[in-house]
Amino acid sequence: MKIVKLDAIRIDGGTQCRLVIDQPTVYSYLEAMKEGDEFPLLETVFDGSTHWLTDGFHRYHAYKLLGIKEIEVSYKPGTLKDAQIEALKANSKHGKQLTNEDKRNKVEMALKIEGFDKKSDREIAILCGVSVTFVGAIRRPEIKEKQIENKKKSIQKVAEKISQERSPTTPTEPDPYAGQAPDDEEIRASELALQADQEMMYKLLEADDALAVAHEEIKRLNYLNAQMEIRFHGLMAEKNEAVKMVKKLQKENDKLKGKK
């Protein structure tokens, strides 16, 4: 560990894997720092004259806004290339979660490091904290197209299975509203549902583990379906009570008519 001037830490050496710094995260850290919260040390690689920041970019910018002049860092001796390699290891299991675009950027950065284009997909994947298939898709675009096609087929199978499981086993009563044109609210609700389905499809196609994402979505939909069923049964109970009330009032009305 070593105390260094914050301005002496370099952040322009190709060690930032994120495409953008998330400003809300920076200001969240800033407020926490003002409250006295302790954060992990910034991590750098020191080449003998320069400290290259490898992990802690959001904290670095928060310290800047806070007006910190000197900061204690955890550093390793090495070259700028070593710093770039260390940066690729960062944020895989901690800090603000990397987006798929950030992960793609990490892989592309790794492949630009001298000699790394000769490394296997597995070596690059371990270094960057992503899946082997993710690396393969970036190196060979035709694999990405095949992956998308396979995911579409897998999603379609899951959707068909869910549809079959939810299909009614007994005939249902005719829909009394069949043939009626939908109102504006129904059209809008349908459009929003279609938009949500499309967004989920894109999320599945971009996910490293599409089956895990699909599983979570199925759980969410099952929970939503359960809520709707509870609400439906509640409405049916209210309807039955209303029908009973109407029949009771009708009988009383008939009695009153008979007395006249």
C-alpha positions in Angstrom: 0.0 0.0 0.0 1.2 3.5 -0.7 -0.2 7.1 -0.3 -0.1 8.9 -3.7 -1.5 12.1 -5.1 -4.8 11.5 -6.7 -3.8 13.6 -9.7 -0.8 11.3 -10.2 -3.0 8.3 -10.9 -3.4 7.8 -14.6 -6.8 6.6 -16.0 -5.9 7.0 -19.7 -3.9 3.9 -20.3 -6.6 1.7 -21.7 -7.4 0.2 -18.3 -11.0 1.3 -18.1 -13.2 -1.6 -19.4 -16.5 0.1 -18.9 -17.8 2.1 -21.9 -19.2 4.8 -19.6 -18.9 6.0 -16.0 -22.2 5.8 -14.3 -22.8 9.2 -12.7 -25.5 8.1 -10.3 -23.1 5.5 -8.9 -20.4 8.2 -8.6 -22.7 10.5 -6.6 -24.0 7.6 -4.5 -20.4 6.8 -3.5 -19.8 10.5 -2.9 -22.7 10.8 -0.4 -21.6 7.6 1.3 -18.0 9.0 1.6 -19.4 12.1 3.2 -21.2 10.0 5.7 -17.9 8.3 6.6 -18.4 5.0 4.9 -15.2 3.1 4.2 -14.4 1.9 0.7 -11.9 -0.6 -0.6 -8.6 0.9 -1.7 -8.1 1.9 -5.3 -5.9 -0.6 -7.1 -3.1 0.4 -9.4 -0.1 -1.0 -11.2 3.1 1.1 -10.7 5.7 1.0 -13.5 8.3 2.9 -11.5 7.0 6.4 -12.4 3.3 6.1 -13.0 0.4 4.6 -11.1 -2.1 3.1 -13.6 -5.6 2.7 -12.2 -6.9 -0.8 -12.7 -9.9 -1.0 -10.4 -12.0 1.7 -8.7 -12.9 4.2 -11.4 -16.2 5.2 -9.8 -14.5 5.6 -6.5 -11.7 7.6 -8.2 -14.2 10.1 -9.6 -16.1 10.3 -6.3 -12.8 11.2 -4.5 -12.2 13.8 -7.2 -15.6 15.5 -6.6 -14.9 15.3 -2.8 -11.7 17.3 -3.3 -9.4 14.5 -2.0 -5.7 15.4 -2.8 -4.0 12.2 -1.6 -5.3 8.7 -1.4 -3.9 5.3 -0.2 -3.8 2.7 -3.0 -3.1 -1.0 -3.2 -0.5 -1.4 -6.0 1.5 -4.0 -7.8 4.7 -3.4 -9.7 4.5 -3.9 -13.4 4.2 -2.4 -16.9 1.2 -0.7 -18.6 0.5 -4.0 -20.3 0.3 -5.6 -16.8 -2.1 -2.9 -15.8 -4.3 -3.6 -18.7 -4.4 -7.3 -17.9 -5.2 -6.5 -14.2 -8.0 -4.2 -15.3 -9.6 -7.1 -17.3 -9.9 -9.1 -14.1 -11.7 -6.3 -12.2 -15.4 -5.9 -11.6 -16.2 -9.5 -12.5 -17.6 -10.3 -9.0 -17.9 -6.9 -7.3 -18.7 -3.3 -7.9 -21.4 -2.1 -10.3 -22.5 -4.9 -12.5 -21.0 -4.9 -16.0 -23.4 -4.6 -18.9 -23.2 -7.0 -21.9 -21.7 -4.1 -23.8 -19.0 -3.6 -21.1 -18.2 -7.4 -21.2 -17.9 -7.2 -25.0 -15.5 -4.3 -24.6 -13.4 -6.3 -22.1 -13.0 -9.1 -24.6 -12.2 -6.8 -27.5 -9.6 -5.0 -25.3 -8.1 -8.4 -24.3 -7.8 -9.5 -27.9 -5.9 -6.2 -28.7 -3.2 -6.9 -26.1 0.0 -8.1 -27.8 0.0 -11.9 -28.0 -3.5 -12.3 -26.6 -5.0 -13.0 -30.0 -3.2 -16.4 -29.8 -4.9 -17.3 -26.5 -7.8 -19.7 -26.5 -11.4 -18.7 -26.0 -11.3 -20.3 -22.6 -8.2 -18.3 -21.5 -9.8 -15.1 -22.6 -13.1 -16.0 -20.9 -11.4 -16.8 -17.5 -9.5 -13.5 -17.7 -12.5 -11.4 -18.5 -15.0 -13.2 -16.3 -17.4 -14.2 -19.1 -18.5 -17.4 -20.8 -16.5 -19.2 -23.4 -19.4 -19.0 -25.9 -19.5 -15.2 -25.3 -15.8 -14.9 -26.4 -16.3 -17.3 -29.3 -19.2 -15.2 -30.6 -17.1 -12.0 -30.5 -14.1 -13.7 -32.3 -16.3 -15.5 -34.8 -19.5 -13.6 -35.7 -21.0 -16.7 -37.4 -21.0 -18.4 -34.0 -23.1 -15.5 -32.7 -25.6 -16.0 -35.4 -25.8 -19.7 -34.6 -26.2 -19.0 -30.9 -29.1 -16.6 -31.5 -30.8 -19.2 -33.7 -30.4 -21.9 -31.0 -31.6 -19.5 -28.3 -34.7 -18.7 -30.4 -35.4 -22.4 -30.8 -34.9 -23.0 -27.1 -37.2 -20.1 -26.1 -39.8 -21.3 -28.6 -39.7 -24.8 -27.0 -40.1 -23.3 -23.5 -43.0 -21.1 -24.7 -44.8 -24.1 -26.3 -44.3 -26.2 -23.2 -45.8 -23.4 -21.0 -48.6 -22.9 -23.4 -49.4 -26.6 -23.3 -49.3 -26.7 -19.5 -51.7 -23.8 -19.3 -54.1 -25.0 -21.9 -57.6 -25.8 -20.4 -58.4 -29.5 -20.2 -62.2 -28.9 -20.1 -64.4 -26.9 -22.5 -64.8 -23.3 -21.5 -68.0 -21.3 -21.8 -68.4 -19.1 -24.9 -66.9 -15.7 -24.6 -69.8 -13.2 -24.2 -67.6 -10.4 -25.6 -66.5 -12.3 -28.7 -66.9 -10.3 -31.9 -66.8 -7.0 -30.1 -64.2 -4.5 -31.1 -61.5 -3.7 -28.4 -61.6 -0.3 -26.8 -58.6 2.1 -26.7 -57.5 0.8 -23.2 -57.5 -2.8 -24.4 -55.5 -1.9 -27.5 -53.0 0.0 -25.4 -52.7 -2.8 -23.0 -52.0 -5.2 -25.9 -49.3 -2.9 -27.3 -47.6 -2.7 -23.9 -47.7 -6.5 -23.5 -46.2 -7.0 -27.0 -43.5 -4.4 -26.2 -42.7 -6.2 -22.9 -42.5 -9.6 -24.7 -40.1 -8.1 -27.3 -37.8 -6.5 -24.6 -37.7 -9.9 -22.8 -36.8 -11.6 -26.1 -33.9 -9.2 -26.6 -32.7 -9.7 -23.0 -32.7 -13.5 -23.5 -30.8 -13.2 -26.8 -28.1 -11.0 -25.2 -27.8 -12.9 -21.9 -24.8 -15.1 -21.3 -27.1 -17.7 -19.7 -30.4 -17.5 -21.5 -31.9 -20.5 -19.7 -31.3 -18.8 -16.3 -32.9 -15.6 -17.5 -35.8 -17.6 -19.0 -36.3 -19.4 -15.7 -36.5 -16.2 -13.8 -39.0 -14.8 -16.3 -41.1 -17.9 -16.0 -41.1 -17.5 -12.2 -42.1 -13.9 -12.5 -44.9 -14.7 -14.9 -46.1 -17.6 -12.7 -46.3 -15.2 -9.8 -48.1 -12.6 -11.9 -50.5 -15.3 -13.1 -51.2 -16.4 -9.5 -52.0 -12.9 -8.6 -54.4 -12.6 -11.5 -56.1 -15.8 -10.6 -56.6 -14.6 -7.1 -58.0 -11.4 -8.4 -60.2 -13.3 -10.9 -61.6 -15.5 -8.1 -62.2 -12.4 -6.0 -64.1 -10.8 -8.9 -66.1 -14.0 -9.5 -67.1 -14.1 -5.8 -68.2 -10.4 -6.0 -70.1 -11.2 -9.1 -71.9 -14.2 -7.5 -72.8 -12.0 -4.5 -74.1 -9.3 -6.8 -76.2 -11.9 -8.7 -77.7 -13.2 -5.4 -78.5 -9.7 -4.4 -80.2 -9.0 -7.7 -82.3 -12.2 -7.4 -83.2 -11.3 -3.9 -84.3 -7.8 -4.9 -86.2 -9.3 -7.9 -88.1 -11.6 -5.6 -89.0 -8.8 -3.2 -90.1 -6.7 -6.2 -92.3 -9.5 -7.5 -93.9 -9.9 -4.1 -94.6 -6.2 -4.0 -96.2 -6.4 -7.4 -98.4 -9.3 -6.3 -99.8 -7.4 -3.4 -101.0 -4.6 -5.6 
